[in-house]
Amino acid sequence: MTTARLIQRLAFSDVGFRLQGALLPRLLAAPAPLLRRLAGEIPRREGVELDLQVAALLAQASQLGLPAMHALGVEGSRAQLEHTGRLLGGRPAPLRRTRDLWLDLPGRRLAARHYVPKGLRAPYPTLLFFHGGGFVLGSIHSHDLVCRRLAASSGVAILSLGYRLAPEHPAPAAIDDALEAWAWLHEHAAALDLDTDRLAVGGDSAGGNLAAVLCLSLQQARRLQPRLQLLLYPATDALRQTRSLSEYGTGFILEAEGMRWFQEQYLRGGLEPRDWRISPLRAPSHAGLAPAIVHTGGFDPLRDEGEAYAAALRDAQVEVSLQRWPDLPHGYLNLAGTIRAAGRALDHLALALHLALHAARS
């Protein structure tokens, strides 16, 4: 076994995870001069320098010779995302309560986690949240710290859904789960103390895709839209012919090769990349959709398709707020407990969510 392979095995072992949990957040909190030494040459693209803490994090991963997440296979990459969420997500934000529950849907049960912030009076404004992970990775656990902080900072309750994942359940399984969870939420509104007039949908990356597809599905069925759609560095066009993919498809957490691997797993059920249920940017119409908050990262290969979706909504006369975080990579919400710029982005998002749903009180 080579030295590099031995280092990789140690890094992904239980011992390695514990060591990283103890050391990495402290290392990334070091003064700027030390971080610059750790980071080496900091990437600069389109006149913007990558966030210093992120650059140091990526440099450490590179020096360890850690493989790309998708190279670990389905189970290995799932474990790594769960670990990253715990490692860099920070301390759990205090809430009034959280509870795990099951959504009994036709032929299946889906796990969900309900977050209720302190000081919130029933009925609650509520966000139905879909986690990211390329439709292959992620769970209510990988995004637990994100949801806790978002709920606590926004004063909005969150129901985080554990939808079915590929390759075991390729598309349209996750889409069906999102649609049926939306209906379930309305049916159980009284039990959850939620305000059906102040319901939002949202998610990051693949979860942002599901939120967008949910709104389009409701539009085509001529059903009432959510109060808001929250699209966080969303995947919107599976054909992917963008400048950001060319510029940032290697070396910035989410890589082009990994995106192809995720798509292969997700589309095993036969849906085509051009299908609007896969590529919401290619829907026949975006008119009449819910108002949208769209956030992107400057160093994210998905940046341009997320911003193109915001433009398509705006062209269809949908109210849109677009925010680019120029020095952050894909997946920055899961880094918010350690990377200061990511924490600011999450807090900014929480304020926007608060204003959108609390101002909508009937």
Protein Blocks (a to p, Z undefined) as FASTA:
>chain_A
ZZklmmmmmmmmmklmmmmmmmmmmmmmpcfklmmmmnmpaddeehiacdfklmmmmmmm
mmnopacfklnojmlmmmmmmmmmmmmnopadddfbdcddddddehiacdddddddehia
cdddddddddeeehmgccfklmmmmmmmmmmmnopacddddddddfklgcfklmmmmmmm
mmmmmmmmmmnopafklccdddehjlmmmmmmmmmmmmmnopacdfbdcdehiafbfnop
afklmmmmgophpafklmmmmmmmmmmnopafklmklmmmlpfbfghiacddddddfklc
klmmmmmmmmmmmmnopacdddddfkbcehklmmmmmmmmlmmmmmmmmmmmmmmmmmmp
ZZ
